[in-house]
Amino acid sequence: MPSYVTRPCFLFAVLMASVAPLGAMAHAEDVTLEGVSVTDHGTTVLYKKIDVTGTNLTKDEVAKLFSAATPPADQAAIIAKMKAAKVSIPDIQISGKGSQVTMAGFQITDIDAGRTGKIMWTSVDGTLTSEDGLPGTIHSNAMLMEGADFGGTLAAVKSRDIADMKMKITHVKWDGFDLTFADKDTPKTAIGGNIWHVKLASLEGAGTYDGEVPLKGDVTVSGVSVEAPKASPQGKSLALFGYDRLDFGIKLSGVYNPAAKTYVLDNYSITEAKSGTLAVKAKIGSLDKSAFTGTKETRPSVFMNADFSLLSLKFDNTGLFEKALAYFANEQKKPVDAVRKQWAMSATQFAPMLLGGDPSGLKIAEALAAFINNPKSLTLTATAKGDPVRFSELQGFQSAPMQILERVQFGAVNAP
């Protein structure tokens, strides 16, 4: 993401992070600051008015939080003891290097030990200029986060390493955004111009937790639209497949059981309006909760020691297969039916060969050929034979690929 977008995020991360629970508030008062300006790495953030209601901080401490002159260690100490009923900043202006962005209606409620009741803004609008001096625009509708806990983000604020970041959000709702930016490798005089256009209609998600451990999560992203400049490499590639833009949505839902050390990915799917839906399901076991609560150094090894009993990949076709078939037929200067027949024959021949003569190879070949001839829905599965398969075992299969057939049963089902 361009730096002119990410720099102001540091100020908000500092404001919302905390590292220690608080005892009883020694006193509560209201603090108001006006005309606060903070400049960091060429970006200036102007807070016209900051109202902090029911806080245990003094006015001087609040001022230090919004001062570039305050050392990070001192800011961290203030944040560590902060409580407030509400922080309200009606107007935030962010400017620098040709960019000018205004955020309206920013609020944080019920700040306590890094936990917050609500975080919201009503709108974001402005013009952007990239490091290369190219123009862009941004518009965001209202955003609401509820039950957010940023207690684990202070390490990321200190190190400025996103891998250190941990946060919890019980509910988020975003009413969408509209973003444009120029492609530096495409002339603005090219046919169709050189502007990328990215839109989001809505995003909503919910999560439940046991302490730091996520138990259940659901996310729905709707109405994503990505339109590349027609003369750009990406725009030309899309045009070859018959697309002028991509319109898609994403759904994710999963449940983790810390006692059983299992994670069930119920659905992770991407749906493109004129292509189809690609959906993944999985049953993961031996997944210790330290996969979520450990350090960035230890988390990868915990995941590698986990195992799977089922992996499933399903594709419901609504046009992508036909577009791909037409593209390759055009590339090979052959009729579409001839290429379709060639693909079906290749699937029949090579699927059994790739599976080393395993009996499942014939069934998979039949399913693949049937899908090629009538492309509606195809599901591919990998099921553990006997005990679940550890992800660390998969590394060994690279040198001896046929050994995977001793541990995994592959399957394919075509649903016309």
N, C-alpha and C positions, 0 to 999 in steps of 0.2 A: 504494500500500500504506500502511496506517495507520502513523503515526510511531512508535507503541509497538512495532511489529514491526521497523522499520528502524534505529532508533537503536543497538541493541547490535551491529548488523552492522559499524559503523564500527570498533569495537574489534577485531573479528576481522580486518577488512581491514588494519588497521595491523599486526597481529601477523604476517600471512602475506605482506605485501608486501615487496619489496626492489628496489634499483636497481642494484646493482653486484655482479659476481662476486667471490668471496672467494679469497684465497690460502690457503696452509697455515695451519691453526689453531694459534695461538700456544700455547694451552692448552685443556684440556677439563675441565669440572667439572660437578657436579650442583648445581642450585639449587632450593630449596624455599621457597615463600612460603605463608603461611596467613592466612586472614581478610582478603583484599584486597577492598576495597570502592571502586568507582569510580562517581561520580555525574556525569551529563552531561545537561543540559537536562531535568531532572526525572526522569530514569530512573536507577535505581541497579542496578549489576551487582555481585553478591557472588560472588567466587571463594573457596570455602571452603579449597581447597588447590590450589596450582600447582606441579607438578613439571616442571622443565626438565632433561633428561638430556643429558650430553655436549655442553655448550655452550661457546662461546668467550666468552660474556658473563659479566660479574661479577654478583653478586647485586644490587648497586646498579643496574646497567643493566637487569636484568630487572624490578626494582621500578619503574623509571622508565617502562617500557613499559606498565605497568598503573596509572599514576598520571595523573589528570586534570590535575594541576599541571604535568606535563611539557609544554613547548611542542612543537607538531607538528614543528618543524625538528629539535629534539633527538631526538624519537622516530625520525624518519626516519634520522638519523645512526646510531642504534643498530641499526635494522633493516637498514641497508645493510651492516653487517659481521656480521650474525647467522648462526651455524650452530648446529644442535642435532640430536641424534639423535632426541629426542622431547619434545614438550610434552604433558603430561597434566593435564587438569582434570576430575576425576570429577564435580563438582557445581557448576553455575553457576545462580545465582538472579537473575532479572531482575524488578525491581518498579518501579512508578511509576504514579501517577494511577489507582489501582484495579486495575492489572494485576499478575499474579504468575505468572511462567513459570519452570520449572525445566528445564535441559538436563543430561542425564546422559551420562557416558562420552565426553566430548569429548577428542580426541587429534589431534595433528599429528606425523607422523614424518618424519625425514630432511630437515630444513629446510636448504637450501643455496642462497644467492643467489636467494631467492624461489621456488625449486623445492621441492616437497614430495613425499614418497613416498606418504603416505596422510593424508587428513583424514576424520575420522569422528565420529559421535555415535551413541549407542544409542537415545535417546528425548528427546522434548521434550513437556512437558505443562504446561498452565496455563490460567488464566482471563485474559481480555483486557477492557479497557475502552476504548472509543473516545474521541476528543476530545469527543464529544457526551455522554459518560457512559453509553453503551449497552454491554450485556454481550456477551461472546463467549467461545469456548473454542478451544484449539488442542491437537492431539495429533499428534506426528510419530513414526513408526517410525524404524528405523536408516537412516542415510545414510553412504555411502562414496564418496569421491573419490580416484582414484589418478592419479599422474603429473601433478599440478596445478602450474602455473607462474604465480605471481602477480607476476612481476617487472615487468609493465607496469601494475600497478594503483596504484602510488604516486601517479601524477599525478592519478588520480581521487580518491584519499584526500585529497590536498592541496586540490584544487579542489571536492571533493564534487560533481562533475559526472560522472554515470554514462557520458556520451558519451566521456569520456577513458579509460574502463576497457578494458584488454586482458588476456586471460588465456587459458591453454591448459589443457585437461583431457583426459587420454587415456582415462579411464574414469570413469563415475559411475553409481552404483546407489542408488536411493532406494526404500525399502519402503513408501512412501506416507504420507499425512497425512489428518487430519480437522479441518475448520475450520468454526466457526459464528460468525456475527455478526449483529447486529440491524440492520434497515432503519430508518433514522431517519425516513423519510417514511411508514411504515406503523405504525399503532397496534398495540401488543402484544395488545390486546383484540380485534383483528380476527379473523375466522374463519380458522383455520389459523396464527394468530400472526404474528410479524414477523421470524422468524429465517431467514437464509440458511444453507444447508448445502452445503459444498463438500468433496468427497473425491477423493483420488487413490490408486489401488491400487498403482501402481509406475511408476518412471521409470528407464530405462537408456540410456546413450549411450556411444559410443566415438569417438575422433578420433585421427588421425595428422597430424604436422606436419613441415615442413622449416624449422627455425628458427622464425620467427614466422609462417610461412605455413601455413594449414590445407590439407591435401591431401585428406583424406577424413573424412566425418562421418556417423554413424548415430545416430538418436535414436528411441526408442519410448516413448511415454507411454500407459499403459493404465489403464482403469477410472476415468476422470474422471467425476464426477457433480456436477451443479449443480442444486440445488433452491431455487427462489425462494419467498418467502412468497406464498401463494395470493392475498392481497389486494393485493399490490404490482403496479405496472404491468407489470413483467416476468412475474410469475406469471399475471396475467390474459391477457397476450399468448400465453404458452405454452399456457394452457388453451383459447384460441380455436382453436389448431391441434391440440388433442387431446393435449397433453403435460402431465404433472405434474412432470417434471424432464427434464434432458438427460443422457444417458449416452454418452460418446464417448471416442475415443482418437486419438492423433496419431502419424504416422510421418514421418520425414525422413531422406533419404539423398542424398548428393551427393559428387562427386569434382572436385577442382581440379587442373589440370595447369599449373604455373607456366611451363614451357618453351613450351608451345603457347598459353598465356594463355586456356585454355578452362575453363569450369565446366559440368558436366553435372548438372542436378538430376534424379536418377533417379526420385525419388518424394517428394512432399510431400502427404500425404493426411490428411484428417479423416474419421473414421467415427463416425456416430451410430447407435446400435443400431436405433432405429425410424424412421430417416430415409434413410440411405444413406451413400455414400462419395464425397467430392469430392477428386480427385487432380490435382495439377499436375506437369507435366514441362517441362523447358526445356533448350535448348542455347545457352549464352552464350559469346561469343568476344571477343577483344581486351580481356580483363580483366586488367590489369596487377596484379601482386602487391601493389602499393602500395594497392590497394583494401582490403587487410587490414592492412597495416603502416603506412599513412600516418596523418596527423593527422585529427581529426574535421572540420577545415576542408577538407582535400584529398580525402577519401574520396568525397564525393558526386560531384565532377566526374569522378573516375576511373570510377565506375559509369556515369555518363551517356555517357562515351566508349566504353563497351563496346557490343556488338551481340548480336543474337540471330538464329539461323537457324531455330529451331523453338520454339513455345510451344504447349502442349497442356493442355486442361482436360477432364477426364472425370468424369461423374457417374453412379454406379451407384445406382439408386433402390431403396429398400426400404420406402417409405412416405411420404416427404416430399411427393412430387408429388401423391399422392391426398389428403393432408391439406390442401395448398394449394388444390387444386381444390375440395374440399368447403367450405373457408373462403370462397373468392370466390363460389361458388355460393350460399352462405347470405347473403353480403353483397348480392348482386344479386337475391336472391329468385327464382332460376332453378333448374331441374333440373341436376344434375351433368352429364348427357350433353349438355345444351344448351351449357353453358359450355365443355366439352371441344371440341365442334364449333366453337364460336366461336374458341377459341384456335388450333385447327388451321388454320382458314381465315385467321386473321390472320397466322400464320407463313407460309402459302403466298403471301399477298399482299405482306407487308411486307419479308420477307427479300430478295427480288430488288430491291425498291425501294431499300432501305438500301444495297445494294451497287452501286447505279447501273447496273443492267443487266449487271453482270459475269456471265459464264456460270456461275460457281460459285454464284451466288445461287439458281438453280433447284435444284441438288443439296442446298444447305443447307436450303432450304425443305422439300424432300421429307423430309430426315432429321428436321427439327424436327417436322413434322406426324406422321411415323411414330412418333416418341417420345411425342408427346402422346396418340396413340391407343393406344399400347402402351408405357408408360413403364418400360423396363428399364435401358438403358444408352445414354448419349449422350456422344460425344466431339467437342469443338470444337478446331480447330487453326488456327494462324497460321504459315505457312511463308514464309521470305524467297524472293523471286524473284531469282535471280542472287546478287549479293553480300549478305551479312548486313546487317540493318537496325540502325543505331545507335539507341540509346535516345534520344539527343538529337534525332534526326529526328522522333520522335513528337510533340514539341512543335510542330513546324511543321505537322503534319497537323491540328491543332486549327482553324487558320484555313482550311485547304483539305483537308477530310476525304477527298474523292475521290482525292487524290493517293496515299493509302495503298495503293490498289488497284494502283498501278504498281509497288509495292515488296513487297507482301505478298499471298500466296495464302491465302484463307480456306477452311476446309473443315469439314464436319460428317458424322459417321457414327453411325447408330442401330443398336444391336445388340439385337434383341428377345430 
